[in-house]
C-alpha cells in the first residue's frame, strides 16, 4: 500500500510541471526504482491508473525500470 503515496507524489510533480508548461497531455513517465525500494511495479501501475483517470495523464504510459542494487566496501 505504500506505493499509493509514492505514485501520488510523482503524479503531483508531473501535473504541476505540465500545468506550468501549458501541456495538454502527459504521454509517458519514466521512473527508475531501486531494487531494494520495496516498491512493486505491478501495484505502482495499478495506483497510477487509478489516480490518473480524471487528469491529463489518463492513458499515460508509466515506464518503470528496476535498477539493481550495487554495494561498495567503504574500506576499499
C-alpha positions as CSV (number, residue, x, y, z in Angstrom):
1,X,0.0,0.0,0.0
2,X,3.0,2.3,0.4
3,X,3.1,2.6,-3.4
4,X,0.0,4.8,-3.4
5,X,1.6,7.9,-1.7
6,X,4.7,7.5,-3.8
7,X,2.8,7.4,-7.0
8,X,0.5,10.3,-5.9
9,X,3.6,12.4,-5.2
10,X,5.2,11.6,-8.5
11,X,1.9,12.3,-10.4
12,X,1.5,15.6,-8.5
13,X,5.0,16.7,-9.6
14,X,4.3,15.7,-13.2
15,X,0.9,17.5,-13.3
16,X,2.5,20.6,-11.7
17,X,5.2,20.8,-14.4
18,X,2.7,20.1,-17.1
19,X,0.4,22.9,-16.0
20,X,3.4,25.3,-15.7
21,X,4.4,24.5,-19.3
22,X,0.8,24.6,-20.7
23,X,0.9,20.9,-21.6
24,X,-2.3,19.4,-22.9
25,X,-1.3,15.7,-22.3
26,X,1.2,13.7,-20.5
27,X,2.2,10.8,-22.7
28,X,5.0,8.9,-20.9
29,X,6.6,9.0,-17.4
30,X,9.9,7.2,-17.0
31,X,10.8,6.0,-13.5
32,X,13.9,4.4,-12.1
33,X,13.1,2.4,-9.0
34,X,15.8,0.8,-6.8
35,X,15.6,-2.9,-6.5
36,X,15.6,-2.6,-2.7
37,X,13.0,0.1,-2.5
38,X,10.3,-2.4,-1.7
39,X,8.0,-0.8,-4.4
40,X,6.1,-3.3,-6.6
41,X,5.9,-2.2,-10.2
42,X,2.5,-4.0,-10.6
43,X,1.0,-2.0,-7.7
44,X,2.6,1.2,-8.9
45,X,0.9,0.7,-12.2
46,X,-2.5,0.0,-10.6
47,X,-2.4,3.0,-8.4
48,X,-1.1,5.2,-11.3
49,X,-4.0,4.1,-13.5
50,X,-6.5,4.8,-10.7
51,X,-5.0,8.3,-9.9
52,X,-4.7,9.5,-13.5
53,X,-8.3,8.6,-14.6
54,X,-9.5,12.3,-14.4
55,X,-6.3,14.0,-15.4
56,X,-4.3,14.9,-18.5
57,X,-2.2,11.9,-17.7
58,X,-5.0,9.4,-18.3
59,X,-3.7,6.7,-20.6
60,X,-0.2,7.8,-20.0
61,X,2.5,5.1,-20.3
62,X,4.3,4.5,-17.0
63,X,7.7,3.1,-17.8
64,X,9.3,1.5,-14.7
65,X,13.0,0.5,-14.8
66,X,14.1,-1.5,-11.7
67,X,17.7,-0.6,-11.0
68,X,19.8,-3.4,-9.5
69,X,21.4,-2.9,-6.1
70,X,25.1,-2.2,-6.0
71,X,27.3,-2.1,-2.9
72,X,30.8,-0.9,-2.4
73,X,33.1,-1.5,0.5
74,X,34.0,1.8,2.2
75,X,37.3,0.4,3.3
76,X,38.5,-0.5,-0.2
